[in-house]
Amino acid sequence: MNTSRRSTSRIISPSALIVATATSLLSAAASAQTEVTINYTLPSADRWNYPFNPTPGIRPTASVFGNDAGSPLFDNRDGQMIVVFNTAADIPAGRAISSYLVLNARVTVEFATDLSLAYDDSTDPWQSFLPKSDRRYIPDTDAGQPMELFGTGFRNGYTPATWVENSPYAPAGSNLLNPGIRNAYGAGFDGAGNLIDISNSVRNEISPDPFAIGFVPGVALGELIPIGSECQFDLATDNPLLTGYLSQGLKDGKLSFSITSLARVVQQGAVFPSFYTKENPLVGKGLASAARLEMTVLLFDCEPGDFDCDGVVGSVDLALLLGAWGTGSPSFDLTGDGEVGAPDLAILLGAWG
């Protein structure tokens, strides 16, 4: 449970709610909805997700950086930061995914290092992180590398419910020099809508779309970022895959994010861009801030297949399901088998009308 939070709720009339769907269809909800706004000033858990972190869960800062270009060792996005917010105390968990509609969401962290990174608010192609000797290399045309927010994926027996901030980095006996072994990892969506590990985006030759790119108020592009600056991640709630991830987290009562970057650093020889964690003494004294979450959510009751929550399973819901066909979007995966397909269509048709 979050130790510091603020939430409010109010009732909205049907005429006040208009939802833009993934297929640009507009629908109005048929019954009164509840709007809940949360503002968590501390995360439930935060962790420097790095192979050689000897103090998982209690380190006062978390560094975020990439590995040496062309190195066969470690993940490309080597230093990651995981932040988790337990939401069940303010937003009821366990409902159908379609009963959650996230209107806006922002994650904010504060830089704990001074002038360690030039501010960049745009993604860079994976080729720009190759060695310059590689024929596929593409120069980065602007200064710095962005801070990028993704979801968090789990493997090796861990799930959002079982992973905690001091869980092992990798299975016992693993060689920590190997890439792709961390139990919890930054996760984004591939072209088919499946949630994948993006920690080795350069090796996998992909430029994943982040959930959000860090915005640093008061700092000009290309300038070095001063200590105490905020890094704000505004999540794109018009993206159905992203809102599906958020809705699944609300259903589970826990939202988990990973902050990553391919910031170029020299291993053991540079100051890495870092953020304050909740364990930092400055945070405890109110002199700095740990990760924060602001979010507004609409809650409503919907039957399975009634994706627009108008009280009827019909043509609009069918169009929405077909628009997500073949993806792993949890918003439309009625069977929970990880893919939107014929079994989900059968459930929708069974509830038709």
C-alpha positions in Angstrom: 0.0 0.0 0.0 1.3 3.5 -0.8 2.3 5.4 2.3 1.4 8.7 0.7 -1.5 9.2 -1.6 -4.4 11.4 -2.4 -7.5 10.3 -4.3 -10.9 11.8 -5.2 -14.0 10.6 -7.0 -17.1 12.1 -8.5 -20.1 10.9 -10.5 -20.3 11.9 -14.2 -23.6 12.0 -16.1 -23.8 9.9 -19.3 -23.8 12.9 -21.5 -20.4 14.1 -20.1 -18.6 10.9 -21.2 -17.4 10.6 -24.7 -14.7 8.0 -25.4 -12.4 8.0 -28.5 -11.7 4.3 -29.4 -8.8 2.7 -31.2 -10.9 2.7 -34.4 -12.0 6.3 -34.0 -15.5 5.2 -33.1 -17.3 7.4 -30.6 -19.8 6.0 -28.0 -21.6 7.4 -25.0 -21.8 5.4 -21.8 -25.4 4.5 -20.8 -25.2 4.7 -17.0 -23.5 7.0 -14.5 -19.7 6.5 -14.2 -17.3 7.2 -11.4 -14.2 9.3 -12.0 -11.3 8.6 -9.6 -8.1 10.7 -9.5 -5.1 9.4 -7.6 -1.9 11.2 -6.7 0.8 9.0 -5.2 3.8 10.9 -3.9 5.7 7.7 -3.1 5.9 4.4 -4.9 5.0 1.1 -3.2 8.3 -0.3 -4.5 11.3 1.0 -6.4 14.5 -0.8 -7.5 17.7 -0.2 -9.3 17.4 -3.1 -11.7 21.1 -3.7 -12.4 23.0 -7.0 -12.3 25.5 -5.9 -9.7 23.2 -4.0 -7.4 24.2 -5.4 -3.9 21.3 -3.6 -2.1 18.1 -4.3 -4.1 15.2 -2.3 -2.9 17.0 -0.1 -0.5 19.6 1.8 -2.6 19.0 5.6 -2.3 19.3 6.3 -6.1 18.8 4.3 -9.3 21.0 4.9 -12.3 19.6 4.5 -15.8 22.0 4.0 -18.7 23.0 1.9 -21.7 25.9 -0.6 -22.2 29.0 0.0 -24.2 28.3 0.1 -27.9 28.9 -3.3 -29.5 29.6 -5.1 -26.2 28.5 -8.8 -26.2 27.9 -8.6 -22.5 25.0 -7.3 -20.4 21.7 -5.9 -21.7 21.9 -3.0 -24.1 19.7 -1.1 -21.6 21.9 -2.1 -18.7 20.8 0.1 -15.8 17.1 0.2 -15.4 14.7 1.6 -12.7 11.5 -0.2 -11.7 8.7 1.8 -9.9 5.6 0.1 -8.7 2.3 1.7 -7.4 -0.3 -0.4 -5.5 -3.7 1.0 -6.6 -6.3 -1.3 -5.1 -6.9 0.9 -2.0 -8.2 3.7 -4.3 -9.3 1.9 -7.5 -11.2 -1.4 -7.0 -9.2 -4.3 -8.4 -10.6 -7.5 -9.9 -13.1 -5.9 -12.3 -13.4 -6.7 -16.0 -10.6 -4.9 -17.9 -13.2 -3.1 -19.9 -14.5 -1.4 -16.8 -11.3 0.7 -16.5 -10.8 3.7 -18.7 -7.6 5.7 -18.1 -8.1 9.3 -19.1 -4.6 10.5 -18.2 -1.5 9.3 -16.4 1.9 10.8 -15.5 4.9 9.3 -13.8 7.5 11.8 -12.4 11.0 11.2 -11.1 13.7 13.6 -9.9 17.3 13.7 -11.1 19.8 12.9 -8.3 22.8 13.6 -10.4 24.1 17.0 -11.7 24.9 17.7 -15.3 25.3 14.0 -16.2 23.1 14.0 -19.3 22.1 16.3 -22.1 18.4 16.7 -22.5 16.9 14.8 -25.4 13.1 14.4 -25.9 13.1 12.2 -29.0 13.8 8.5 -29.6 17.0 7.5 -31.5 17.3 4.7 -34.1 18.9 1.6 -32.8 21.6 1.9 -35.4 22.9 5.0 -33.6 24.1 2.8 -30.7 26.2 0.6 -32.9 30.0 1.0 -33.0 31.0 3.7 -35.6 32.9 1.0 -37.4 29.7 -0.9 -38.1 28.5 -0.3 -41.6 24.9 0.0 -40.3 25.8 2.8 -38.0 23.7 6.0 -38.2 24.9 9.1 -36.3 22.7 10.5 -33.6 21.7 14.0 -34.9 21.0 15.6 -31.6 22.7 15.8 -28.2 21.9 13.4 -25.5 19.7 10.3 -25.3 16.1 10.3 -24.0 14.8 8.8 -20.8 12.1 6.3 -21.8 9.3 4.8 -19.8 8.1 1.3 -20.5 6.0 -1.3 -18.7 7.6 -4.1 -16.7 7.6 -7.8 -17.8 8.4 -10.8 -15.7 9.9 -14.3 -16.3 11.6 -17.2 -14.7 8.5 -17.9 -12.5 7.9 -14.3 -11.4 4.7 -12.4 -12.0 3.5 -8.9 -11.1 1.9 -10.5 -8.0 5.0 -12.4 -6.8 7.9 -10.0 -7.7 9.0 -7.6 -4.9 11.7 -5.0 -4.9 14.3 -7.2 -3.4 13.6 -10.3 -5.6 16.7 -11.8 -7.2 17.9 -10.1 -10.3 18.2 -13.4 -12.2 17.9 -17.1 -11.4 20.4 -18.6 -9.0 23.6 -19.7 -10.7 23.1 -17.4 -13.7 26.1 -15.6 -15.2 25.3 -12.0 -14.6 27.4 -11.0 -17.6 24.9 -12.6 -20.0 22.2 -10.5 -21.6 18.5 -11.4 -21.4 18.4 -13.1 -18.0 16.9 -10.5 -15.6 13.7 -11.7 -13.9 12.0 -8.3 -14.3 12.6 -6.2 -17.4 11.5 -3.1 -19.4 8.7 -4.2 -21.6 7.1 -2.7 -24.7 4.9 -3.8 -27.6 6.0 -5.3 -30.8 4.2 -4.7 -34.1 1.7 -7.5 -33.3 0.7 -6.0 -30.0 2.7 -8.5 -27.9 4.5 -7.3 -24.8 8.2 -8.1 -25.3 11.5 -7.5 -23.5 13.1 -4.3 -24.9 16.3 -4.5 -22.9 18.3 -5.7 -25.9 16.7 -3.4 -28.5 20.0 -2.9 -30.3 20.9 -6.6 -30.5 17.3 -7.3 -31.7 17.5 -4.4 -34.2 14.4 -2.6 -33.1 13.6 0.9 -32.0 10.7 0.3 -29.6 8.0 2.9 -29.0 8.2 3.9 -25.3 5.1 4.4 -23.2 6.4 7.9 -22.7 9.5 10.0 -23.3 10.8 12.0 -20.4 10.1 15.7 -20.4 12.3 18.0 -18.3 10.6 21.4 -17.6 12.9 24.4 -17.6 15.8 22.7 -19.5 16.4 23.4 -23.1 17.1 20.6 -25.6 20.8 19.8 -25.6 21.5 21.4 -22.3 22.9 19.3 -19.4 20.2 18.5 -16.8 20.8 19.9 -13.3 20.3 18.0 -10.1 16.7 18.4 -8.8 15.2 18.6 -12.2 11.9 16.7 -12.7 11.6 14.1 -15.5 7.9 13.8 -16.4 6.5 10.9 -18.4 3.0 11.6 -19.8 1.5 8.3 -21.0 -0.3 8.3 -24.3 -3.8 7.2 -23.2 -5.0 7.3 -26.8 -2.9 4.1 -27.5 -5.2 1.1 -27.0 -2.3 -1.3 -26.3 -1.0 1.1 -23.6 -4.4 1.6 -22.0 -4.9 -2.1 -22.1 -1.6 -2.5 -20.1 -2.8 0.1 -17.6 -6.2 -1.4 -17.3 -4.7 -4.9 -16.6 -2.5 -3.3 -13.9 -5.6 -1.7 -12.3 -7.4 -5.0 -12.4 -4.4 -6.6 -10.7 -4.2 -3.7 -8.2 -0.6 -2.9 -9.2 1.0 -0.7 -11.8 4.6 -1.4 -12.7 6.9 0.8 -14.9 10.5 0.6 -16.0 12.6 3.6 -16.8 15.3 2.8 -19.3 17.7 4.7 -21.5 20.5 4.0 -23.9 22.4 7.0 -22.4 26.1 6.5 -23.4 28.3 6.1 -20.5 31.7 4.5 -19.8 31.5 1.6 -17.4 33.1 2.3 -14.1 34.3 5.7 -15.5 31.5 8.2 -15.6 28.7 9.8 -13.6 25.4 8.0 -14.6 22.1 9.8 -14.7 20.3 8.8 -11.5 16.9 9.3 -9.8 16.0 9.4 -6.2 14.3 6.4 -4.6 12.0 6.3 -1.7 14.8 5.2 0.6 16.9 8.3 0.0 17.3 10.4 3.2 16.5 13.6 1.3 13.2 12.1 0.3 12.4 11.3 3.9 13.2 14.9 4.9 11.0 16.3 2.1 14.1 17.8 0.3 13.7 15.6 -2.8 11.1 13.5 -4.4 10.8 9.8 -5.2 8.8 8.5 -8.1 5.2 9.9 -8.2 2.1 8.8 -10.1 -0.9 11.0 -11.1 -3.8 9.3 -12.8 -7.4 9.8 -13.6 -9.6 6.8 -14.3 -13.2 6.2 -15.2 -14.8 3.2 -13.6 -18.0 1.6 -15.0 -19.6 -1.8 -15.1 -19.5 -3.7 -18.4 -20.5 -7.1 -19.5 -17.9 -9.3 -21.3 -17.8 -8.2 -24.9 -19.5 -4.8 -24.2 -16.3 -2.9 -24.9 -17.9 0.5 -25.3 -20.0 -0.1 -22.2 -23.3 1.1 -23.7 -25.2 -1.8 -22.2 -25.5 -3.8 -25.5 -23.1 -6.1 -27.2 -23.4 -5.2 -30.8 -21.8 -3.9 -34.0 -19.6 -1.3 -32.3 -18.1 -3.9 -30.0 -17.6 -6.3 -32.9 -15.7 -3.5 -34.8 -13.5 -2.9 -31.8 -12.7 -6.6 -31.4 -11.9 -7.0 -35.1 -9.6 -3.9 -34.9 -7.6 -5.6 -32.2 -7.6 -9.0 -34.0 -4.3 -11.0 -33.8 -2.9 -8.7 -31.1 -2.3 -9.5 -27.4 -4.3 -6.5 -26.2 -5.8 -7.5 -22.8 -8.7 -5.1 -23.3 -10.1 -7.4 -26.0 -8.7 -10.8 -25.0 -11.9 -12.2 -23.4 -10.4 -15.7 -22.9 -7.1 -14.5 -21.3 -5.1 -16.7 -23.7 -2.8 -13.9 -24.8 -4.3 -13.4 -28.3 -7.4 -11.7 -29.7 -9.0 -14.3 -32.0 -11.8 -16.7 -32.7 -12.5 -17.8 -29.1 -12.9 -14.1 -28.1 -15.3 -13.6 -31.1 -17.3 -16.6 -30.0 -17.8 -15.1 -26.5 -18.8 -11.8 -28.0 -21.3 -13.4 -30.4 -22.7 -15.5 -27.5 -23.4 -12.3 -25.6 -24.8 -10.5 -28.7 -27.7 -8.2 -27.9 
